[in-house]
Amino acid sequence: MIEPSRVPKLYSPKIGFNEFAERFSGRAAMLAFIAAIVFEAVTGQGIFSWLGLA
């Protein structure tokens, strides 16, 4: 059986449900959670009350 001399490099898509998108959205969520905690500690009020929603 003849095998190819090299294996083609396959690129994974950057959109949709894949490892890159899951890792990116997880990191973004962690940053947003920490930012909300810091915001509340600095201003003394939560995000919703600061926006006038609560």
mmCIF entry with sequence, helices, sheets and N, C-alpha, C, O atoms, coordinates in Angstrom:
data_MODEL
# 
_entry.id   MODEL 
# 
_entity.id                         1 
_entity.type                       polymer 
_entity.pdbx_number_of_molecules   1 
# 
_entity_poly.entity_id                      1 
_entity_poly.type                           'polypeptide(L)' 
_entity_poly.nstd_linkage                   no 
_entity_poly.nstd_monomer                   no 
_entity_poly.pdbx_seq_one_letter_code       MIEPSRVPKLYSPKIGFNEFAERFSGRAAMLAFIAAIVFEAVTGQGIFSWLGLA 
_entity_poly.pdbx_seq_one_letter_code_can   MIEPSRVPKLYSPKIGFNEFAERFSGRAAMLAFIAAIVFEAVTGQGIFSWLGLA 
_entity_poly.pdbx_strand_id                 A 
# 
loop_
_entity_poly_seq.entity_id 
_entity_poly_seq.num 
_entity_poly_seq.mon_id 
_entity_poly_seq.hetero 
1 1  MET n 
1 2  ILE n 
1 3  GLU n 
1 4  PRO n 
1 5  SER n 
1 6  ARG n 
1 7  VAL n 
1 8  PRO n 
1 9  LYS n 
1 10 LEU n 
1 11 TYR n 
1 12 SER n 
1 13 PRO n 
1 14 LYS n 
1 15 ILE n 
1 16 GLY n 
1 17 PHE n 
1 18 ASN n 
1 19 GLU n 
1 20 PHE n 
1 21 ALA n 
1 22 GLU n 
1 23 ARG n 
1 24 PHE n 
1 25 SER n 
1 26 GLY n 
1 27 ARG n 
1 28 ALA n 
1 29 ALA n 
1 30 MET n 
1 31 LEU n 
1 32 ALA n 
1 33 PHE n 
1 34 ILE n 
1 35 ALA n 
1 36 ALA n 
1 37 ILE n 
1 38 VAL n 
1 39 PHE n 
1 40 GLU n 
1 41 ALA n 
1 42 VAL n 
1 43 THR n 
1 44 GLY n 
1 45 GLN n 
1 46 GLY n 
1 47 ILE n 
1 48 PHE n 
1 49 SER n 
1 50 TRP n 
1 51 LEU n 
1 52 GLY n 
1 53 LEU n 
1 54 ALA n 
# 
_struct_asym.id          A 
_struct_asym.entity_id   1 
# 
loop_
_struct_conf.conf_type_id 
_struct_conf.id 
_struct_conf.pdbx_PDB_helix_id 
_struct_conf.beg_label_comp_id 
_struct_conf.beg_label_asym_id 
_struct_conf.beg_label_seq_id 
_struct_conf.pdbx_beg_PDB_ins_code 
_struct_conf.end_label_comp_id 
_struct_conf.end_label_asym_id 
_struct_conf.end_label_seq_id 
_struct_conf.pdbx_end_PDB_ins_code 
_struct_conf.beg_auth_comp_id 
_struct_conf.beg_auth_asym_id 
_struct_conf.beg_auth_seq_id 
_struct_conf.end_auth_comp_id 
_struct_conf.end_auth_asym_id 
_struct_conf.end_auth_seq_id 
_struct_conf.pdbx_PDB_helix_class 
_struct_conf.details 
_struct_conf.pdbx_PDB_helix_length 
HELX_P HELX_P1 AA1 GLU A 19 ? THR A 43 ? GLU A 19 THR A 43 1 ? 25 
HELX_P HELX_P2 AA2 ILE A 47 ? LEU A 51 ? ILE A 47 LEU A 51 1 ? 5  
# 
_struct_conf_type.id          HELX_P 
_struct_conf_type.criteria    ? 
_struct_conf_type.reference   ? 
# 
loop_
_atom_site.group_PDB 
_atom_site.id 
_atom_site.type_symbol 
_atom_site.label_atom_id 
_atom_site.label_alt_id 
_atom_site.label_comp_id 
_atom_site.label_asym_id 
_atom_site.label_entity_id 
_atom_site.label_seq_id 
_atom_site.pdbx_PDB_ins_code 
_atom_site.Cartn_x 
_atom_site.Cartn_y 
_atom_site.Cartn_z 
_atom_site.occupancy 
_atom_site.B_iso_or_equiv 
_atom_site.pdbx_formal_charge 
_atom_site.auth_seq_id 
_atom_site.auth_comp_id 
_atom_site.auth_asym_id 
_atom_site.auth_atom_id 
_atom_site.pdbx_PDB_model_num 
ATOM 1   N N  . MET A 1 1  ? 0.844   -1.173 0.000  1.00 0.00 ? 1  MET A N  1 
ATOM 2   C CA . MET A 1 1  ? 0.000   0.000  0.000  1.00 0.00 ? 1  MET A CA 1 
ATOM 3   C C  . MET A 1 1  ? 0.891   1.238  0.000  1.00 0.00 ? 1  MET A C  1 
ATOM 4   O O  . MET A 1 1  ? 1.900   1.290  0.703  1.00 0.00 ? 1  MET A O  1 
ATOM 5   N N  . ILE A 1 2  ? 0.512   2.216  -0.782 1.00 0.00 ? 2  ILE A N  1 
ATOM 6   C CA . ILE A 1 2  ? 1.290   3.442  -0.904 1.00 0.00 ? 2  ILE A CA 1 
ATOM 7   C C  . ILE A 1 2  ? 0.747   4.462  0.094  1.00 0.00 ? 2  ILE A C  1 
ATOM 8   O O  . ILE A 1 2  ? -0.458  4.706  0.157  1.00 0.00 ? 2  ILE A O  1 
ATOM 9   N N  . GLU A 1 3  ? 1.648   5.048  0.868  1.00 0.00 ? 3  GLU A N  1 
ATOM 10  C CA . GLU A 1 3  ? 1.257   6.074  1.838  1.00 0.00 ? 3  GLU A CA 1 
ATOM 11  C C  . GLU A 1 3  ? 1.797   7.425  1.378  1.00 0.00 ? 3  GLU A C  1 
ATOM 12  O O  . GLU A 1 3  ? 2.825   7.483  0.704  1.00 0.00 ? 3  GLU A O  1 
ATOM 13  N N  . PRO A 1 4  ? 1.112   8.508  1.735  1.00 0.00 ? 4  PRO A N  1 
ATOM 14  C CA . PRO A 1 4  ? 1.598   9.826  1.307  1.00 0.00 ? 4  PRO A CA 1 
ATOM 15  C C  . PRO A 1 4  ? 2.911   10.176 1.992  1.00 0.00 ? 4  PRO A C  1 
ATOM 16  O O  . PRO A 1 4  ? 3.219   9.680  3.076  1.00 0.00 ? 4  PRO A O  1 
ATOM 17  N N  . SER A 1 5  ? 3.686   11.049 1.329  1.00 0.00 ? 5  SER A N  1 
ATOM 18  C CA . SER A 1 5  ? 4.983   11.436 1.873  1.00 0.00 ? 5  SER A CA 1 
ATOM 19  C C  . SER A 1 5  ? 4.854   12.403 3.045  1.00 0.00 ? 5  SER A C  1 
ATOM 20  O O  . SER A 1 5  ? 5.744   12.477 3.892  1.00 0.00 ? 5  SER A O  1 
ATOM 21  N N  . ARG A 1 6  ? 3.756   13.138 3.095  1.00 0.00 ? 6  ARG A N  1 
ATOM 22  C CA . ARG A 1 6  ? 3.538   14.048 4.225  1.00 0.00 ? 6  ARG A CA 1 
ATOM 23  C C  . ARG A 1 6  ? 2.053   14.091 4.559  1.00 0.00 ? 6  ARG A C  1 
ATOM 24  O O  . ARG A 1 6  ? 1.205   13.761 3.731  1.00 0.00 ? 6  ARG A O  1 
ATOM 25  N N  . VAL A 1 7  ? 1.755   14.503 5.783  1.00 0.00 ? 7  VAL A N  1 
ATOM 26  C CA . VAL A 1 7  ? 0.373   14.596 6.243  1.00 0.00 ? 7  VAL A CA 1 
ATOM 27  C C  . VAL A 1 7  ? -0.061  16.051 6.133  1.00 0.00 ? 7  VAL A C  1 
ATOM 28  O O  . VAL A 1 7  ? 0.643   16.934 6.623  1.00 0.00 ? 7  VAL A O  1 
ATOM 29  N N  . PRO A 1 8  ? -1.203  16.325 5.503  1.00 0.00 ? 8  PRO A N  1 
ATOM 30  C CA . PRO A 1 8  ? -1.643  17.718 5.398  1.00 0.00 ? 8  PRO A CA 1 
ATOM 31  C C  . PRO A 1 8  ? -2.001  18.290 6.761  1.00 0.00 ? 8  PRO A C  1 
ATOM 32  O O  . PRO A 1 8  ? -2.522  17.588 7.627  1.00 0.00 ? 8  PRO A O  1 
ATOM 33  N N  . LYS A 1 9  ? -1.713  19.576 6.939  1.00 0.00 ? 9  LYS A N  1 
ATOM 34  C CA . LYS A 1 9  ? -2.040  20.249 8.194  1.00 0.00 ? 9  LYS A CA 1 
ATOM 35  C C  . LYS A 1 9  ? -3.478  20.759 8.114  1.00 0.00 ? 9  LYS A C  1 
ATOM 36  O O  . LYS A 1 9  ? -3.807  21.573 7.251  1.00 0.00 ? 9  LYS A O  1 
ATOM 37  N N  . LEU A 1 10 ? -4.319  20.282 9.004  1.00 0.00 ? 10 LEU A N  1 
ATOM 38  C CA . LEU A 1 10 ? -5.716  20.683 9.031  1.00 0.00 ? 10 LEU A CA 1 
ATOM 39  C C  . LEU A 1 10 ? -5.919  21.791 10.052 1.00 0.00 ? 10 LEU A C  1 
ATOM 40  O O  . LEU A 1 10 ? -5.451  21.693 11.186 1.00 0.00 ? 10 LEU A O  1 
ATOM 41  N N  . TYR A 1 11 ? -6.612  22.836 9.649  1.00 0.00 ? 11 TYR A N  1 
ATOM 42  C CA . TYR A 1 11 ? -6.878  23.957 10.540 1.00 0.00 ? 11 TYR A CA 1 
ATOM 43  C C  . TYR A 1 11 ? -8.283  23.809 11.107 1.00 0.00 ? 11 TYR A C  1 
ATOM 44  O O  . TYR A 1 11 ? -9.236  23.537 10.377 1.00 0.00 ? 11 TYR A O  1 
ATOM 45  N N  . SER A 1 12 ? -8.398  23.993 12.420 1.00 0.00 ? 12 SER A N  1 
ATOM 46  C CA . SER A 1 12 ? -9.719  23.933 13.031 1.00 0.00 ? 12 SER A CA 1 
ATOM 47  C C  . SER A 1 12 ? -10.397 25.293 12.896 1.00 0.00 ? 12 SER A C  1 
ATOM 48  O O  . SER A 1 12 ? -9.721  26.320 12.953 1.00 0.00 ? 12 SER A O  1 
ATOM 49  N N  . PRO A 1 13 ? -11.700 25.322 12.720 1.00 0.00 ? 13 PRO A N  1 
ATOM 50  C CA . PRO A 1 13 ? -12.396 26.594 12.577 1.00 0.00 ? 13 PRO A CA 1 
ATOM 51  C C  . PRO A 1 13 ? -12.386 27.375 13.888 1.00 0.00 ? 13 PRO A C  1 
ATOM 52  O O  . PRO A 1 13 ? -12.335 26.789 14.969 1.00 0.00 ? 13 PRO A O  1 
ATOM 53  N N  . LYS A 1 14 ? -12.433 28.700 13.783 1.00 0.00 ? 14 LYS A N  1 
ATOM 54  C CA . LYS A 1 14 ? -12.411 29.562 14.968 1.00 0.00 ? 14 LYS A CA 1 
ATOM 55  C C  . LYS A 1 14 ? -13.806 29.918 15.454 1.00 0.00 ? 14 LYS A C  1 
ATOM 56  O O  . LYS A 1 14 ? -13.935 30.642 16.442 1.00 0.00 ? 14 LYS A O  1 
ATOM 57  N N  . ILE A 1 15 ? -14.851 29.438 14.799 1.00 0.00 ? 15 ILE A N  1 
ATOM 58  C CA . ILE A 1 15 ? -16.215 29.717 15.230 1.00 0.00 ? 15 ILE A CA 1 
ATOM 59  C C  . ILE A 1 15 ? -16.948 28.402 15.440 1.00 0.00 ? 15 ILE A C  1 
ATOM 60  O O  . ILE A 1 15 ? -16.517 27.360 14.946 1.00 0.00 ? 15 ILE A O  1 
ATOM 61  N N  . GLY A 1 16 ? -18.041 28.449 16.163 1.00 0.00 ? 16 GLY A N  1 
ATOM 62  C CA . GLY A 1 16 ? -18.822 27.250 16.428 1.00 0.00 ? 16 GLY A CA 1 
ATOM 63  C C  . GLY A 1 16 ? -18.393 26.580 17.727 1.00 0.00 ? 16 GLY A C  1 
ATOM 64  O O  . GLY A 1 16 ? -17.615 27.140 18.500 1.00 0.00 ? 16 GLY A O  1 
ATOM 65  N N  . PHE A 1 17 ? -18.910 25.375 17.959 1.00 0.00 ? 17 PHE A N  1 
ATOM 66  C CA . PHE A 1 17 ? -18.587 24.632 19.167 1.00 0.00 ? 17 PHE A CA 1 
ATOM 67  C C  . PHE A 1 17 ? -17.322 23.820 18.934 1.00 0.00 ? 17 PHE A C  1 
ATOM 68  O O  . PHE A 1 17 ? -17.380 22.690 18.449 1.00 0.00 ? 17 PHE A O  1 
ATOM 69  N N  . ASN A 1 18 ? -16.189 24.399 19.280 1.00 0.00 ? 18 ASN A N  1 
ATOM 70  C CA . ASN A 1 18 ? -14.925 23.687 19.183 1.00 0.00 ? 18 ASN A CA 1 
ATOM 71  C C  . ASN A 1 18 ? -14.070 24.050 20.393 1.00 0.00 ? 18 ASN A C  1 
ATOM 72  O O  . ASN A 1 18 ? -14.482 24.848 21.235 1.00 0.00 ? 18 ASN A O  1 
ATOM 73  N N  . GLU A 1 19 ? -12.896 23.469 20.474 1.00 0.00 ? 19 GLU A N  1 
ATOM 74  C CA . GLU A 1 19 ? -12.049 23.656 21.653 1.00 0.00 ? 19 GLU A CA 1 
ATOM 75  C C  . GLU A 1 19 ? -11.632 25.115 21.820 1.00 0.00 ? 19 GLU A C  1 
ATOM 76  O O  . GLU A 1 19 ? -11.616 25.625 22.940 1.00 0.00 ? 19 GLU A O  1 
ATOM 77  N N  . PHE A 1 20 ? -11.294 25.790 20.724 1.00 0.00 ? 20 PHE A N  1 
ATOM 78  C CA . PHE A 1 20 ? -10.874 27.193 20.802 1.00 0.00 ? 20 PHE A CA 1 
ATOM 79  C C  . PHE A 1 20 ? -11.990 28.074 21.352 1.00 0.00 ? 20 PHE A C  1 
ATOM 80  O O  . PHE A 1 20 ? -11.757 28.886 22.247 1.00 0.00 ? 20 PHE A O  1 
ATOM 81  N N  . ALA A 1 21 ? -13.202 27.919 20.819 1.00 0.00 ? 21 ALA A N  1 
ATOM 82  C CA . ALA A 1 21 ? -14.326 28.756 21.237 1.00 0.00 ? 21 ALA A CA 1 
ATOM 83  C C  . ALA A 1 21 ? -14.690 28.508 22.696 1.00 0.00 ? 21 ALA A C  1 
ATOM 84  O O  . ALA A 1 21 ? -14.996 29.449 23.429 1.00 0.00 ? 21 ALA A O  1 
ATOM 85  N N  . GLU A 1 22 ? -14.659 27.254 23.119 1.00 0.00 ? 22 GLU A N  1 
ATOM 86  C CA . GLU A 1 22 ? -14.987 26.927 24.503 1.00 0.00 ? 22 GLU A CA 1 
ATOM 87  C C  . GLU A 1 22 ? -13.957 27.511 25.461 1.00 0.00 ? 22 GLU A C  1 
ATOM 88  O O  . GLU A 1 22 ? -14.317 28.046 26.510 1.00 0.00 ? 22 GLU A O  1 
ATOM 89  N N  . ARG A 1 23 ? -12.688 27.412 25.109 1.00 0.00 ? 23 ARG A N  1 
ATOM 90  C CA . ARG A 1 23 ? -11.634 27.962 25.963 1.00 0.00 ? 23 ARG A CA 1 
ATOM 91  C C  . ARG A 1 23 ? -11.722 29.489 26.022 1.00 0.00 ? 23 ARG A C  1 
ATOM 92  O O  . ARG A 1 23 ? -11.561 30.079 27.090 1.00 0.00 ? 23 ARG A O  1 
ATOM 93  N N  . PHE A 1 24 ? -11.978 30.128 24.873 1.00 0.00 ? 24 PHE A N  1 
ATOM 94  C CA . PHE A 1 24 ? -12.062 31.581 24.816 1.00 0.00 ? 24 PHE A CA 1 
ATOM 95  C C  . PHE A 1 24 ? -13.234 32.102 25.640 1.00 0.00 ? 24 PHE A C  1 
ATOM 96  O O  . PHE A 1 24 ? -13.076 33.053 26.405 1.00 0.00 ? 24 PHE A O  1 
ATOM 97  N N  . SER A 1 25 ? -14.416 31.486 25.492 1.00 0.00 ? 25 SER A N  1 
ATOM 98  C CA . SER A 1 25 ? -15.576 31.966 26.239 1.00 0.00 ? 25 SER A CA 1 
ATOM 99  C C  . SER A 1 25 ? -15.439 31.678 27.729 1.00 0.00 ? 25 SER A C  1 
ATOM 100 O O  . SER A 1 25 ? -15.949 32.444 28.547 1.00 0.00 ? 25 SER A O  1 
ATOM 101 N N  . GLY A 1 26 ? -14.766 30.596 28.100 1.00 0.00 ? 26 GLY A N  1 
ATOM 102 C CA . GLY A 1 26 ? -14.514 30.319 29.512 1.00 0.00 ? 26 GLY A CA 1 
ATOM 103 C C  . GLY A 1 26 ? -13.615 31.364 30.143 1.00 0.00 ? 26 GLY A C  1 
ATOM 104 O O  . GLY A 1 26 ? -13.864 31.832 31.254 1.00 0.00 ? 26 GLY A O  1 
ATOM 105 N N  . ARG A 1 27 ? -12.566 31.723 29.419 1.00 0.00 ? 27 ARG A N  1 
ATOM 106 C CA . ARG A 1 27 ? -11.654 32.763 29.933 1.00 0.00 ? 27 ARG A CA 1 
ATOM 107 C C  . ARG A 1 27 ? -12.335 34.123 30.011 1.00 0.00 ? 27 ARG A C  1 
ATOM 108 O O  . ARG A 1 27 ? -12.104 34.878 30.955 1.00 0.00 ? 27 ARG A O  1 
ATOM 109 N N  . ALA A 1 28 ? -13.175 34.441 29.023 1.00 0.00 ? 28 ALA A N  1 
ATOM 110 C CA . ALA A 1 28 ? -13.904 35.711 29.040 1.00 0.00 ? 28 ALA A CA 1 
ATOM 111 C C  . ALA A 1 28 ? -14.868 35.761 30.226 1.00 0.00 ? 28 ALA A C  1 
ATOM 112 O O  . ALA A 1 28 ? -15.021 36.807 30.857 1.00 0.00 ? 28 ALA A O  1 
ATOM 113 N N  . ALA A 1 29 ? -15.510 34.646 30.526 1.00 0.00 ? 29 ALA A N  1 
ATOM 114 C CA . ALA A 1 29 ? -16.431 34.594 31.660 1.00 0.00 ? 29 ALA A CA 1 
ATOM 115 C C  . ALA A 1 29 ? -15.690 34.767 32.977 1.00 0.00 ? 29 ALA A C  1 
ATOM 116 O O  . ALA A 1 29 ? -16.175 35.452 33.877 1.00 0.00 ? 29 ALA A O  1 
ATOM 117 N N  . MET A 1 30 ? -14.518 34.152 33.095 1.00 0.00 ? 30 MET A N  1 
ATOM 118 C CA . MET A 1 30 ? -13.728 34.318 34.329 1.00 0.00 ? 30 MET A CA 1 
ATOM 119 C C  . MET A 1 30 ? -13.306 35.768 34.520 1.00 0.00 ? 30 MET A C  1 
ATOM 120 O O  . MET A 1 30 ? -13.360 36.291 35.633 1.00 0.00 ? 30 MET A O  1 
ATOM 121 N N  . LEU A 1 31 ? -12.884 36.422 33.436 1.00 0.00 ? 31 LEU A N  1 
ATOM 122 C CA . LEU A 1 31 ? -12.488 37.833 33.531 1.00 0.00 ? 31 LEU A CA 1 
ATOM 123 C C  . LEU A 1 31 ? -13.678 38.721 33.895 1.00 0.00 ? 31 LEU A C  1 
ATOM 124 O O  . LEU A 1 31 ? -13.538 39.644 34.698 1.00 0.00 ? 31 LEU A O  1 
ATOM 125 N N  . ALA A 1 32 ? -14.840 38.452 33.315 1.00 0.00 ? 32 ALA A N  1 
ATOM 126 C CA . ALA A 1 32 ? -16.025 39.254 33.619 1.00 0.00 ? 32 ALA A CA 1 
ATOM 127 C C  . ALA A 1 32 ? -16.459 39.076 35.066 1.00 0.00 ? 32 ALA A C  1 
ATOM 128 O O  . ALA A 1 32 ? -16.893 40.035 35.706 1.00 0.00 ? 32 ALA A O  1 
ATOM 129 N N  . PHE A 1 33 ? -16.348 37.863 35.585 1.00 0.00 ? 33 PHE A N  1 
ATOM 130 C CA . PHE A 1 33 ? -16.726 37.615 36.978 1.00 0.00 ? 33 PHE A CA 1 
ATOM 131 C C  . PHE A 1 33 ? -15.795 38.364 37.927 1.00 0.00 ? 33 PHE A C  1 
ATOM 132 O O  . PHE A 1 33 ? -16.257 38.988 38.883 1.00 0.00 ? 33 PHE A O  1 
ATOM 133 N N  . ILE A 1 34 ? -14.507 38.307 37.674 1.00 0.00 ? 34 ILE A N  1 
ATOM 134 C CA . ILE A 1 34 ? -13.537 39.025 38.517 1.00 0.00 ? 34 ILE A CA 1 
ATOM 135 C C  . ILE A 1 34 ? -13.746 40.533 38.400 1.00 0.00 ? 34 ILE A C  1 
ATOM 136 O O  . ILE A 1 34 ? -13.659 41.252 39.395 1.00 0.00 ? 34 ILE A O  1 
ATOM 137 N N  . ALA A 1 35 ? -14.022 41.012 37.184 1.00 0.00 ? 35 ALA A N  1 
ATOM 138 C CA . ALA A 1 35 ? -14.266 42.444 37.003 1.00 0.00 ? 35 ALA A CA 1 
ATOM 139 C C  . ALA A 1 35 ? -15.511 42.888 37.765 1.00 0.00 ? 35 ALA A C  1 
ATOM 140 O O  . ALA A 1 35 ? -15.523 43.985 38.325 1.00 0.00 ? 35 ALA A O  1 
ATOM 141 N N  . ALA A 1 36 ? -16.555 42.066 37.799 1.00 0.00 ? 36 ALA A N  1 
ATOM 142 C CA . ALA A 1 36 ? -17.772 42.409 38.538 1.00 0.00 ? 36 ALA A CA 1 
ATOM 143 C C  . ALA A 1 36 ? -17.500 42.460 40.039 1.00 0.00 ? 36 ALA A C  1 
ATOM 144 O O  . ALA A 1 36 ? -18.023 43.331 40.736 1.00 0.00 ? 36 ALA A O  1 
ATOM 145 N N  . ILE A 1 37 ? -16.692 41.540 40.537 1.00 0.00 ? 37 ILE A N  1 
ATOM 146 C CA . ILE A 1 37 ? -16.337 41.542 41.965 1.00 0.00 ? 37 ILE A CA 1 
ATOM 147 C C  . ILE A 1 37 ? -15.521 42.778 42.310 1.00 0.00 ? 37 ILE A C  1 
ATOM 148 O O  . ILE A 1 37 ? -15.777 43.424 43.327 1.00 0.00 ? 37 ILE A O  1 
ATOM 149 N N  . VAL A 1 38 ? -14.550 43.112 41.485 1.00 0.00 ? 38 VAL A N  1 
ATOM 150 C CA . VAL A 1 38 ? -13.726 44.301 41.733 1.00 0.00 ? 38 VAL A CA 1 
ATOM 151 C C  . VAL A 1 38 ? -14.577 45.564 41.653 1.00 0.00 ? 38 VAL A C  1 
ATOM 152 O O  . VAL A 1 38 ? -14.423 46.465 42.478 1.00 0.00 ? 38 VAL A O  1 
ATOM 153 N N  . PHE A 1 39 ? -15.463 45.638 40.682 1.00 0.00 ? 39 PHE A N  1 
ATOM 154 C CA . PHE A 1 39 ? -16.348 46.794 40.545 1.00 0.00 ? 39 PHE A CA 1 
ATOM 155 C C  . PHE A 1 39 ? -17.208 46.981 41.779 1.00 0.00 ? 39 PHE A C  1 
ATOM 156 O O  . PHE A 1 39 ? -17.381 48.098 42.265 1.00 0.00 ? 39 PHE A O  1 
ATOM 157 N N  . GLU A 1 40 ? -17.747 45.878 42.283 1.00 0.00 ? 40 GLU A N  1 
ATOM 158 C CA . GLU A 1 40 ? -18.586 45.965 43.473 1.00 0.00 ? 40 GLU A CA 1 
ATOM 159 C C  . GLU A 1 40 ? -17.775 46.365 44.695 1.00 0.00 ? 40 GLU A C  1 
ATOM 160 O O  . GLU A 1 40 ? -18.267 47.117 45.537 1.00 0.00 ? 40 GLU A O  1 
ATOM 161 N N  . ALA A 1 41 ? -16.548 45.880 44.811 1.00 0.00 ? 41 ALA A N  1 
ATOM 162 C CA . ALA A 1 41 ? -15.708 46.234 45.952 1.00 0.00 ? 41 ALA A CA 1 
ATOM 163 C C  . ALA A 1 41 ? -15.310 47.709 45.919 1.00 0.00 ? 41 ALA A C  1 
ATOM 164 O O  . ALA A 1 41 ? -15.228 48.354 46.964 1.00 0.00 ? 41 ALA A O  1 
ATOM 165 N N  . VAL A 1 42 ? -15.064 48.238 44.726 1.00 0.00 ? 42 VAL A N  1 
ATOM 166 C CA . VAL A 1 42 ? -14.632 49.630 44.601 1.00 0.00 ? 42 VAL A CA 1 
ATOM 167 C C  . VAL A 1 42 ? -15.794 50.601 44.778 1.00 0.00 ? 42 VAL A C  1 
ATOM 168 O O  . VAL A 1 42 ? -15.661 51.595 45.492 1.00 0.00 ? 42 VAL A O  1 
ATOM 169 N N  . THR A 1 43 ? -16.937 50.327 44.137 1.00 0.00 ? 43 THR A N  1 
ATOM 170 C CA . THR A 1 43 ? -18.045 51.287 44.174 1.00 0.00 ? 43 THR A CA 1 
ATOM 171 C C  . THR A 1 43 ? -19.009 51.049 45.333 1.00 0.00 ? 43 THR A C  1 
ATOM 172 O O  . THR A 1 43 ? -19.728 51.968 45.725 1.00 0.00 ? 43 THR A O  1 
ATOM 173 N N  . GLY A 1 44 ? -19.041 49.856 45.883 1.00 0.00 ? 44 GLY A N  1 
ATOM 174 C CA . GLY A 1 44 ? -19.960 49.560 46.969 1.00 0.00 ? 44 GLY A CA 1 
ATOM 175 C C  . GLY A 1 44 ? -21.358 49.193 46.509 1.00 0.00 ? 44 GLY A C  1 
ATOM 176 O O  . GLY A 1 44 ? -22.246 48.991 47.337 1.00 0.00 ? 44 GLY A O  1 
ATOM 177 N N  . GLN A 1 45 ? -21.566 49.103 45.222 1.00 0.00 ? 45 GLN A N  1 
ATOM 178 C CA . GLN A 1 45 ? -22.867 48.694 44.701 1.00 0.00 ? 45 GLN A CA 1 
ATOM 179 C C  . GLN A 1 45 ? -22.654 47.721 43.540 1.00 0.00 ? 45 GLN A C  1 
ATOM 180 O O  . GLN A 1 45 ? -21.613 47.731 42.883 1.00 0.00 ? 45 GLN A O  1 
ATOM 181 N N  . GLY A 1 46 ? -23.654 46.891 43.308 1.00 0.00 ? 46 GLY A N  1 
ATOM 182 C CA . GLY A 1 46 ? -23.546 45.889 42.259 1.00 0.00 ? 46 GLY A CA 1 
ATOM 183 C C  . GLY A 1 46 ? -23.729 46.472 40.872 1.00 0.00 ? 46 GLY A C  1 
ATOM 184 O O  . GLY A 1 46 ? -24.095 47.637 40.718 1.00 0.00 ? 46 GLY A O  1 
ATOM 185 N N  . ILE A 1 47 ? -23.473 45.655 39.871 1.00 0.00 ? 47 ILE A N  1 
ATOM 186 C CA . ILE A 1 47 ? -23.585 46.092 38.485 1.00 0.00 ? 47 ILE A CA 1 
ATOM 187 C C  . ILE A 1 47 ? -25.031 46.502 38.160 1.00 0.00 ? 47 ILE A C  1 
ATOM 188 O O  . ILE A 1 47 ? -25.257 47.538 37.534 1.00 0.00 ? 47 ILE A O  1 
ATOM 189 N N  . PHE A 1 48 ? -26.014 45.682 38.590 1.00 0.00 ? 48 PHE A N  1 
ATOM 190 C CA . PHE A 1 48 ? -27.406 45.981 38.255 1.00 0.00 ? 48 PHE A CA 1 
ATOM 191 C C  . PHE A 1 48 ? -27.888 47.274 38.933 1.00 0.00 ? 48 PHE A C  1 
ATOM 192 O O  . PHE A 1 48 ? -28.609 48.061 38.319 1.00 0.00 ? 48 PHE A O  1 
ATOM 193 N N  . SER A 1 49 ? -27.497 47.492 40.184 1.00 0.00 ? 49 SER A N  1 
ATOM 194 C CA . SER A 1 49 ? -27.920 48.723 40.844 1.00 0.00 ? 49 SER A CA 1 
ATOM 195 C C  . SER A 1 49 ? -27.211 49.937 40.239 1.00 0.00 ? 49 SER A C  1 
ATOM 196 O O  . SER A 1 49 ? -27.788 51.024 40.184 1.00 0.00 ? 49 SER A O  1 
ATOM 197 N N  . TRP A 1 50 ? -25.985 49.765 39.791 1.00 0.00 ? 50 TRP A N  1 
ATOM 198 C CA . TRP A 1 50 ? -25.261 50.853 39.159 1.00 0.00 ? 50 TRP A CA 1 
ATOM 199 C C  . TRP A 1 50 ? -25.905 51.222 37.818 1.00 0.00 ? 50 TRP A C  1 
ATOM 200 O O  . TRP A 1 50 ? -25.919 52.389 37.426 1.00 0.00 ? 50 TRP A O  1 
ATOM 201 N N  . LEU A 1 51 ? -26.432 50.221 37.128 1.00 0.00 ? 51 LEU A N  1 
ATOM 202 C CA . LEU A 1 51 ? -27.103 50.481 35.855 1.00 0.00 ? 51 LEU A CA 1 
ATOM 203 C C  . LEU A 1 51 ? -28.545 50.946 36.051 1.00 0.00 ? 51 LEU A C  1 
ATOM 204 O O  . LEU A 1 51 ? -29.203 51.335 35.086 1.00 0.00 ? 51 LEU A O  1 
ATOM 205 N N  . GLY A 1 52 ? -29.041 50.910 37.283 1.00 0.00 ? 52 GLY A N  1 
ATOM 206 C CA . GLY A 1 52 ? -30.404 51.343 37.570 1.00 0.00 ? 52 GLY A CA 1 
ATOM 207 C C  . GLY A 1 52 ? -31.442 50.270 37.313 1.00 0.00 ? 52 GLY A C  1 
ATOM 208 O O  . GLY A 1 52 ? -32.617 50.586 37.125 1.00 0.00 ? 52 GLY A O  1 
ATOM 209 N N  . LEU A 1 53 ? -31.037 49.002 37.300 1.00 0.00 ? 53 LEU A N  1 
ATOM 210 C CA . LEU A 1 53 ? -31.973 47.906 37.033 1.00 0.00 ? 53 LEU A CA 1 
ATOM 211 C C  . LEU A 1 53 ? -32.482 47.248 38.300 1.00 0.00 ? 53 LEU A C  1 
ATOM 212 O O  . LEU A 1 53 ? -33.418 46.450 38.246 1.00 0.00 ? 53 LEU A O  1 
ATOM 213 N N  . ALA A 1 54 ? -31.892 47.563 39.425 1.00 0.00 ? 54 ALA A N  1 
ATOM 214 C CA . ALA A 1 54 ? -32.341 46.925 40.675 1.00 0.00 ? 54 ALA A CA 1 
ATOM 215 C C  . ALA A 1 54 ? -32.701 47.964 41.708 1.00 0.00 ? 54 ALA A C  1 
ATOM 216 O O  . ALA A 1 54 ? -33.099 47.618 42.821 1.00 0.00 ? 54 ALA A O  1 
# 
